[in-house]
Amino acid sequence: MATYLLRRLLLGILTLVAITFIVYGLARNMPGTPLTVQLGESDPSRKLNPEDQERMQRIYGLDRPWHEGYLRWLGNVARGDLGRSFSRKQPVTALIGERIGPTFLISGTALLLTWLIGVPLGLYASARSGLADERATSLLLYVLYSFPTFVAALFLQIVFAVWLGGTSWELPLFGMSDLPADAGFAARAIDVVRHAILPVTCQTYVSLAYDSRFIKANMEEAVRQDYIRTARAKGAGPGRVLFRHAFRNTLIPLVTLLGLSLPGLIGGSVIIEQIFTWPGMGRLFFESIRERDYPTIMGLTLMFSVLTLAGQLLADLLYCLVDPDRKSTRLNSSHEW
């Protein structure tokens, strides 16, 4: 196990270097620079002289080739410094710390609701396969899965702000809270929950539709296996066959799905956070790209990459807990690779 973890750690470090190198090169070669973005937002009558432009380029590190800039950034990361945001004039780590909480509130709630509803719904669809209620549920899930999130967000805004405006069902559309900072904790908590209802709904329904269909498909494949027929021949009841035998083997792909959801848990959703102006990581990533804020782009890219690799490693380790019989096989295959 120690050798396997060491190999995965070394492979993860090489992968991080490759990802950040490519992203840094792409970011530096995008049209525009932080300097041109700031000049475009400033007074048109104000112009910088050549000396000021050279000084600003040195401040932003634009006076060096992009590969030298990457090596400098990589050296700072090795010392635990992610740099300072060009547009917000504060450390990138502080920016990430401010945005993780709001994103985790939305993504964590959506993930919890998805699994609490999706797993029973998938099992129900498997047990009722082919019946009218299962077909109606599957049709509804297909419709939800094919419905774009930005369309659903706009539709919900129309319903709960326009049609239900002025009623007790009206919900806020933008931001995380409308109350001042000195308001009571209970009042602010209720206000944040009301603001989070629509973003959580938009982020939940697509994952719910996908996960429940995913569980149903894997359950249908499992019940066709020989060990299921053997269990039925030995007199096991339908519930025992479904939960004790079939669902246990379905946990293997579910663990993979859970591990891959870790980056989205912290990364947030660019579309949803932008529509609802939710102050999360996805919106920060979008704004940093628009502003050509290279330190923030690279800090977020590094965090997302680490979370993706950590999610894959977590899924591998959870395999050992879900199905201990496959532990040696999986570790040996990874060792051979």
Secondary structure as the mmCIF struct_conf table of DSSP 4:
data_model
#
loop_
_struct_conf.conf_type_id
_struct_conf.id
_struct_conf.beg_label_comp_id
_struct_conf.beg_label_asym_id
_struct_conf.beg_label_seq_id
_struct_conf.end_label_comp_id
_struct_conf.end_label_asym_id
_struct_conf.end_label_seq_id
HELX_RH_AL_P HELX_RH_AL_P1 ALA A 2 ARG A 28
TURN_TY1_P TURN_TY1_P1 ASN A 29 ASN A 29
BEND BEND1 MET A 30 GLY A 32
HELX_RH_AL_P HELX_RH_AL_P2 PRO A 34 GLU A 41
BEND BEND2 SER A 42 SER A 42
TURN_TY1_P TURN_TY1_P2 PRO A 44 SER A 45
HELX_RH_AL_P HELX_RH_AL_P3 PRO A 50 TYR A 60
TURN_TY1_P TURN_TY1_P3 GLY A 61 ASP A 63
BEND BEND3 ARG A 64 ARG A 64
HELX_RH_AL_P HELX_RH_AL_P4 TRP A 66 ALA A 78
TURN_TY1_P TURN_TY1_P4 ARG A 79 GLY A 80
STRN STRN1 ARG A 84 ARG A 84
TURN_TY1_P TURN_TY1_P5 PHE A 86 ARG A 88
BEND BEND4 GLN A 90 GLN A 90
STRN STRN2 PRO A 91 PRO A 91
HELX_RH_AL_P HELX_RH_AL_P5 VAL A 92 ALA A 127
TURN_TY1_P TURN_TY1_P6 ARG A 128 GLY A 130
BEND BEND5 LEU A 131 LEU A 131
HELX_RH_AL_P HELX_RH_AL_P6 ALA A 132 SER A 146
BEND BEND6 PHE A 147 PHE A 147
HELX_RH_AL_P HELX_RH_AL_P7 THR A 149 GLN A 157
HELX_RH_PI_P HELX_RH_PI_P1 ILE A 158 TRP A 163
TURN_TY1_P TURN_TY1_P7 LEU A 164 GLY A 166
BEND BEND7 THR A 167 THR A 167
TURN_TY1_P TURN_TY1_P8 SER A 168 TRP A 169
BEND BEND8 PHE A 174 MET A 176
BEND BEND9 LEU A 179 LEU A 179
TURN_TY1_P TURN_TY1_P9 ALA A 181 ASP A 182
BEND BEND10 ALA A 183 ALA A 183
HELX_RH_AL_P HELX_RH_AL_P8 PHE A 185 ALA A 222
TURN_TY1_P TURN_TY1_P10 VAL A 223 ARG A 224
BEND BEND11 GLN A 225 GLN A 225
HELX_RH_AL_P HELX_RH_AL_P9 ASP A 226 ALA A 233
TURN_TY1_P TURN_TY1_P11 LYS A 234 GLY A 235
HELX_RH_AL_P HELX_RH_AL_P10 PRO A 238 ARG A 240
HELX_RH_PI_P HELX_RH_PI_P2 VAL A 241 ALA A 246
HELX_RH_AL_P HELX_RH_AL_P11 PHE A 247 LEU A 260
TURN_TY1_P TURN_TY1_P12 SER A 261 SER A 261
HELX_RH_AL_P HELX_RH_AL_P12 LEU A 262 GLY A 267
HELX_RH_AL_P HELX_RH_AL_P13 VAL A 270 ILE A 275
TURN_TY1_P TURN_TY1_P13 PHE A 276 THR A 277
BEND BEND12 GLY A 280 GLY A 280
HELX_RH_AL_P HELX_RH_AL_P14 MET A 281 ARG A 290
TURN_TY1_P TURN_TY1_P14 GLU A 291 ARG A 292
HELX_RH_AL_P HELX_RH_AL_P15 TYR A 294 VAL A 322
HELX_RH_3T_P HELX_RH_3T_P1 PRO A 324 ARG A 326
HELX_RH_AL_P HELX_RH_AL_P16 LYS A 327 GLU A 336
#
